[in-house]
Amino acid sequence: MNEKFKPFKVPKDVQAALELLLQHARRDYGGARRCAMFLLSLWDGDTYKADLQDLMYCDADMFAAMMRLYQYLYASNQQLYSLLAEDKIKPVIEAWVQAFAAAGTYAR
């Protein structure tokens, strides 16, 4: 990634959704795992695989945040890494990579 990372200006509701997902993805419970897998799959879909059916078991606010972020990325034709610096996603990767490898959702 470019060392001179400059994130796109995003709507406040999208930024709030992303912050909520990042907060939860750093925790240790089932919903956190789902948030982490969703974010990591958007960050690097070749490496991390999200189970879309599993996302249906998120709390309503987490699911709404996921859908708002996903809709924005689709509508703006952007990738998650255009909104988020690597230092923001790195704690999520570090927290979950071993669990995802054991579950077979980590491809490296």
C-alpha positions as CSV (number, residue, x, y, z in Angstrom):
1,M,0.0,0.0,0.0
2,N,1.1,3.5,-0.7
3,E,3.0,5.1,2.3
4,K,1.2,8.4,1.6
5,F,-2.2,6.9,2.2
6,K,-5.0,9.5,1.8
7,P,-8.4,8.0,2.5
8,F,-11.4,9.1,0.4
9,K,-13.9,11.4,2.1
10,V,-16.8,9.2,3.0
11,P,-20.3,10.0,4.3
12,K,-20.5,10.2,8.1
13,D,-22.9,7.2,8.3
14,V,-20.5,5.0,6.3
15,Q,-17.6,6.1,8.5
16,A,-19.7,5.3,11.6
17,A,-20.5,1.9,10.2
18,L,-16.9,1.2,9.5
19,E,-15.8,2.3,13.0
20,L,-18.5,0.2,14.6
21,L,-17.4,-2.9,12.7
22,L,-13.7,-2.3,13.5
23,Q,-14.6,-1.9,17.2
24,H,-16.5,-5.2,17.3
25,A,-14.0,-7.1,15.1
26,R,-11.3,-6.6,17.8
27,R,-13.4,-8.3,20.5
28,D,-13.7,-12.0,21.3
29,Y,-17.3,-13.3,20.7
30,G,-19.2,-14.8,17.8
31,G,-20.4,-11.5,16.4
32,A,-16.8,-10.2,16.5
33,R,-15.7,-13.1,14.4
34,R,-18.3,-12.3,11.8
35,C,-17.4,-8.6,11.7
36,A,-13.7,-9.5,11.4
37,M,-14.3,-12.0,8.6
38,F,-16.6,-9.5,6.7
39,L,-13.9,-6.7,7.0
40,L,-11.0,-9.0,6.1
41,S,-12.8,-10.5,3.1
42,L,-13.4,-6.9,1.8
43,W,-9.8,-6.0,2.6
44,D,-8.3,-9.1,0.9
45,G,-10.8,-11.5,-0.6
46,D,-8.1,-13.8,-2.0
47,T,-6.8,-14.5,1.5
48,Y,-9.9,-14.2,3.7
49,K,-13.2,-15.9,2.8
50,A,-16.5,-14.8,4.4
51,D,-19.4,-17.2,4.7
52,L,-22.3,-15.0,3.6
53,Q,-24.9,-17.2,5.3
54,D,-23.0,-16.8,8.6
55,L,-23.4,-13.1,8.3
56,M,-27.2,-13.5,8.7
57,Y,-26.6,-14.4,12.3
58,C,-25.2,-11.0,13.3
59,D,-27.0,-8.6,15.5
60,A,-29.3,-6.3,13.6
61,D,-27.0,-3.2,14.1
62,M,-23.9,-5.1,13.0
63,F,-25.7,-6.4,9.9
64,A,-27.0,-3.0,9.0
65,A,-23.4,-1.6,9.4
66,M,-22.1,-4.3,7.1
67,M,-24.7,-3.7,4.5
68,R,-24.2,0.1,4.6
69,L,-20.5,-0.2,4.1
70,Y,-20.9,-2.8,1.4
71,Q,-23.5,-0.7,-0.4
72,Y,-21.2,2.3,-0.3
73,L,-18.3,0.4,-1.6
74,Y,-20.4,-0.9,-4.5
75,A,-22.0,2.4,-5.3
76,S,-18.7,4.3,-5.2
77,N,-16.7,1.6,-7.0
78,Q,-14.1,1.6,-4.2
79,Q,-12.3,-1.0,-2.2
80,L,-12.1,-1.1,1.6
81,Y,-8.3,-0.3,1.4
82,S,-9.2,3.0,-0.2
83,L,-11.1,4.0,3.0
84,L,-8.9,2.4,5.6
85,A,-5.2,2.6,6.4
86,E,-3.4,-0.7,7.0
87,D,-2.7,0.2,10.6
88,K,-6.5,0.2,11.3
89,I,-7.0,-3.3,9.9
90,K,-3.8,-4.9,11.2
91,P,-5.1,-5.4,14.8
92,V,-8.1,-7.3,13.3
93,I,-5.7,-9.5,11.2
94,E,-3.5,-10.2,14.2
95,A,-6.4,-11.0,16.5
96,W,-8.1,-13.4,14.1
97,V,-5.7,-15.0,11.6
98,Q,-5.0,-18.1,13.7
99,A,-8.7,-18.8,14.3
100,F,-9.5,-18.3,10.6
101,A,-6.6,-20.6,9.6
102,A,-7.9,-23.3,11.9
103,A,-11.4,-22.9,10.4
104,G,-10.2,-23.0,6.8
105,T,-11.3,-19.5,6.0
106,Y,-7.7,-18.2,5.6
107,A,-6.1,-19.1,2.3
108,R,-2.4,-18.4,2.9
